[in-house]
């Protein structure tokens, strides 16, 4: 048998013995099952026919999952939810699996918002499936939040690493069911995550899971209505809770995924396929990769097996999924008449084939980039929750690496708890980005929202209304004609991925050009002093000083020539453009991020000085004739000890939490390598300083150099 | 993201990605076989698999590097209807039964039928009779040899994986005497081998516990798979066939991803 195989005698195959990546979920301790009676552990012993589908009550307690498994799951998602339309009570959240962490309770108001957000309104075809996304802020805890220590939050739960919102990826199914009063059943499976930057990944996940879930649920509940599945006590081993085995299987797959490492391409096994996903680095822009070996490689078409629909498609051409990009190409969503939108993989089958696009030209797209950059509120009107939501997701990503700081809602409805705040009043909050399918929201907002992007015109609307961007704003940046020509050429050939790549790269260049003067000015800000006594302080960014710097150095951002402003004749249009940005929330987010980065550097430098500084020199001066106040010395001792404790904790959390880098926080330079011994070194310094203090106390005026051992460090 | 992607793809050691699925009744030892193969390890008390576990193992066969992408499915009945998504686009399948449980061979036969009807037509199927350590004579025994209840009354497909009884049974070494060991065998080698031959399957008897036969399963599969064909039809490091379908496949059907028998080529290669 070993014959012509490798040379290892005992085993014919030559093992590369890489630790399998990703490793399977850590097995629960054998003792935890099968006889375990605690409610906390997963009921792994399925010989008991009481897998209690009933546990899935509206309170959200589905079958409990093993803590270790759910902890690993929470690196990526919070839970799955089932929502159905109840004829008596309306949209109803019936199940959460696994139950949300105790630190993140889902109060009734949030449950209701999730329920309403997950059953789309608007003029949808009567049957079929729809995939779309929503975003809902996590309600603030009402109690006193307490003072947060610098590091305390670092080791907090995974969901705190998000943007303070829940992101729902909905698979909505509307089916004829004559048994029900209205003749239709409307149900949704929702993936809820705290991670804001991975719509491409989670859309892919749900497009696999959604159809499988409903199909499996149907077959395992023998075609009965969802309600009876829920109360089907006698189903026994048939289904694990109302979720069915599919969601359970999906959850275990996700919990076996490797940690989320920004800037890498991860292979994520999911329900029989391996998703190759490129995770962006921080807020860096992504664009579609050209398919490898384009032109020569043929797309493999699986024949004869299941899934006969597998055919060359937009998504099959790009096997690596850029995690931050929505599944449907931007240029396809915005093109005048998307040719095969209804048949494309990326869109739900429900889009009517006669659909017309908004016809956003390249120049208009540049204007959209500006509006987003400057924090202008935009309302997107769509006939279909998916298209509008994807456009919102695209728009907010156009200004990467600047993190869009406004409130954005890929699917906004009138029952949202923020409805009044975001649509009422004379002026919407800055940098608000809403997508809606509801004509009522359109009519409410049509007077107040300065920019309305219409992907859709309802049948009942007045004939004058057209698709496209309605805005009085004039574009500032110049159109690069060669890029426009290329983009149009790609679009003309139907190569939307290539068109997107061109567009996104161009906008990334513009954003960098725009940021250059800000970065330049930021670099000139004085960093804090280098003494051991004082920790670094934040810098002050003054708009007037920045404008002076801008006037002096200019900007390479290619602007159109424009007439001088009558209202403020002293400023150029370039300056007004930047001033507008400085007033926007996006500037705040940029500055914050910039300060964090600079702060990390400054802090790192400070810690290095602390752990390596010559304390004797600090204490007695270079010549040894100075002195320090006792209080001053005590303070530094205390600081050294505090920093040592923080370093220990940082080290601990970076070891015990396998996924310390999150999308929102780049790996900080302090949390690796030499941090291991930093705590130790800082403690040594503290001890040294104490002995120096004692020395100075004991010696009184005669400071002897003779203590020897502790003074030979430089 | 903007880096040229084509260059590294032609490196000589580019692995051939092979999607492999393990199927079989609950508690026959699928996960243990995989654990033995991927980590050269054995756990007596293996917890049941939920849905399917995923492991990879790189191997070298002659001048080629093979990367097995292994989907170790749950044997439990409640996950039964999930299995098509694991074997779709698979290049290989290992159908496992337990030599001490004749019912598990019957279950294995239905898996083989289903694979031959619905899976990739070129799929390489191996039949593996696991737990042969339980029917091997063992030198040191300190326990009277009673056929345990697990072997006799567990004939119907249960939903359990490693129940305590089974665990006791898996401690086959202690079972002792030759006669007793042999009496635990419910599936003869000849019977299973003949069936495998009829259906064109690779056949092995294995023990995940001792490691016997496990590597051979994967070796023979690797030899039988048209590696060059797979290599030619995939594009670049991320482009295994199974993976290419990762986005295109399941999403393709939109609302109704097709797991239907009706749509697949009806092709009963095996008459058994």
Interface residues (C-beta under 8 A of the other chain):
Chain A: X1 X4 X5 X6 X11 X12 X13 X14 X15 X16 X18 X20 X21 X22 X23 X24 X25 X27 X28 X30 X33 X34 X44 X45 X46 X47 X51 X128 X129 X173 X204 X207 X208 X211 X212 X215 X216 X219 X220 X237 X238 X239 X240 X245 X246 X248 X249 X250 X252 X253 X256 X265 X269 X270 X271 X272 X273 X274 X275 X276 X278 X286 X287 X289 X290 X291 X292 X293 X297 X298 X299 X300 X302 X303 X304 X305 X306 X307 X308 X309 X310 X311 X312 X313 X315 X316 X318 X319 X320 X321 X322 X345 X346 X348 X349 X350 X505
Chain B: X1 X2 X5 X6 X9 X21 X38 X39 X40 X43 X45 X46 X47 X48 X50 X51 X52 X53 X54 X55 X56 X57 X58 X59 X60 X61 X62 X65 X69 X71 X74 X76 X77 X78 X79 X81 X82 X84 X85 X86 X87 X88 X89 X118 X119 X120 X121 X158 X159 X160 X161 X162 X163 X164 X215 X216 X218 X219 X220 X222 X233 X234 X235 X236 X237 X238 X239 X240 X241 X242 X243 X244 X245 X246 X247 X248 X249 X250 X251 X252 X253 X254 X255 X256 X257 X258 X259 X260 X263 X264 X265 X267
